[in-house]
Amino acid sequence: MTQSRIGFCCKYVPQDGDAEASRALNVGAVTMAYLGRLDPKAAFDKLSSVVMHNLSAFHRQVEHVGGRPSLERLHRLSSGLLPGYTHPTAQDYYRDPDLRRLIETGLASTGALARERGVRLSMHPGQFCVITSANESALRNGVAEFEYHAEVMALMGYTGGWHPDGAHINIHGGARAMGAEGFRKGLAALSEQARNLITVENDEVSYGLDDLLPLADALPIVLDLHHHWIHSRGEYILPDDPRIETIKASWRGVRPLSHISVSREEFLPDPDIQVRPDFAVLAAGGVKAKDLRAHSDLMWNEALNDLVAEHLAWTDFEVEAKMKNIASEGLAHHVTARWKRDERIPA
């Protein structure tokens, strides 16, 4: 088995609920509306203080993940590192040479630490960041937002070719009416650096997995197992599914990454941890798809976790659960126990 990794997304949740630990390891925010009400010096000082904190939080998160067992050395970084980076209100502030030097130095240090500790990093802009849209303004804004993420990755040292060290920036397909060819046009609007980092995931409504497979020659496909379960109305993709080979090929030699989550227990009548949720039965019982989309706090379903253990033979996983690192650690413990039971030794 090649190196396998499981990680959490963006926010650290202390096991003991320590508010100070939560603040230290998580990014802060400031709105552009708030900055706009301040005089320029006060606005710059406020923005700078948030950025300084966020750079430290990034570093602490990577340090934390880098101290976990090798199976858990994967992490999705928050998009909120540099508030308002593409917004007219803040752009002049980010041109300040001292602030720029602070950002460059901080990100270079964090990227070096990640590579030293073997931590695989990713980012995931919000769903408004699309590069497939008939609306020219939305397209421009989406491209600018994506380029911001690519710049953050570059400043951390992830440059010089196709998804270096597995680093990537993941987005959704965008406007379904534009189709796969519309997505290709959006790709052409990105810089080479951005195109070398972009990935796309299937969603529940607009772009299912089969809609994205025609793009496998253009960029890596991130398989979201939960989204596919919703979109297909109940299919659990198995590791020997022929579509897996297309997904693997789309990464061009880089180890793929996938997403995993599970529906919230309160929407499932009599949830059984040993049986994967049955979409057809739930739908027949009146449970709505919009409720099934909601992510649970933890990876509570052991049967689904067993499926993840099988898929880890070919892909890493980001856990999309409300309890973040607590959920991913629980999944990692389950996987490790499963491998030991099956007498499989992870790399």
Buried (B, 14 or more C-beta within 10 A) or exposed (E): EEBBBBBBBBBBBBEEEEEEBEEBBBBBEBEBEBBEEBEEEEBBEBBBEBBBBBBBBBBBBBBBBBEBEBBBBBBBBBBBBBBBBBBEBBEEBBEBEEBEEBBEEBBEBBBEBBBEBBBBBBBBBEEEBBBBBEEEEBBEBBBEBBBBBBBBBBBBBBBEEBBBBBBBBBBBBBBBEBBBEBBBEBBEBBBEBBBBBBBBBBBBEBBBBEBBBBBBEBBBBBBBBBBBBBBBEBBBBEEEBEBBEBBBBBBEEBBBBBBBBBBBBEBBEEBEEEEBBBBEEBBEEEBEBEBBBEBBBBBBBBBBBBBBBBBBEBBBBBBBBBBBBBBBBBBBBBBBEBBEEEEEEBE
